[in-house]
Each structure stands twice: as C-alpha cells, then as structure tokens.
Amino acid sequence: MKPAFAIVFAVAFAIAYVASVVNNYALFTYHPAIGEFGLGVQKGKDGPAMYWYGWLATSGIVASLAGVFAALLPESATRRLWPGLTWSVALVAIAVLAYDLRQFFLK
C-alpha cells in the first residue's frame, strides 16, 4: 500500500465525517426499535433513528475515493505529504465536532 493512500484516506475521512455529521449526510438510517435500515436520512420510526452508521459509510466512500486517487498519482506528486497531517486534521475535526455538539455537553 502506498503511504499516499493512507495519509489522504485519513485526512479525507476526518473532513468527510465532520461534513456528514454537521450536514447530516447519512448514506442510510438505522431504526433500532424495529431493526430496519432505510436509504438516506429518515425520521425515526417507533423510536429514535441512528445516523452514525450512515455517516461512517458516507465518510468511508469519500475517503476511499480520495485515497485511490492519491495512490494513482505519481510518487513525485505525493512525496511531500506529511504523515503528521493525519493527526493534525483529526484533532481539528474533534474540536469542530465538540463545538458543534456543545449543547449536549452543557445541559
């Protein structure tokens, strides 16, 4: 596996996950009360709906496509990718999500 794939996948996943959570871009919705999955974002049926699985799927697809694209680039184009970028972007993503979800922590 090329290092470029791993670095770009990690960075793209963190960015796509934040975008998915903030804008509710869930690929599918899980309804735990009735054990059903539904395509896209749906309202809860007989209880709350879970979007987390859909956010992960959306982020995984976006990150995989970005990683494959980066792996196809010549090494001269990806040589300067800094591996520390994965941690930097992940920490920023955590801060953004903590700020966005602050109403749940401040009750």
Helices and strands as residue ranges (DSSP letters): H 3-23, E 28-31, E 36-39, H 52-72, H 75-78, H 84-100, H 102-105
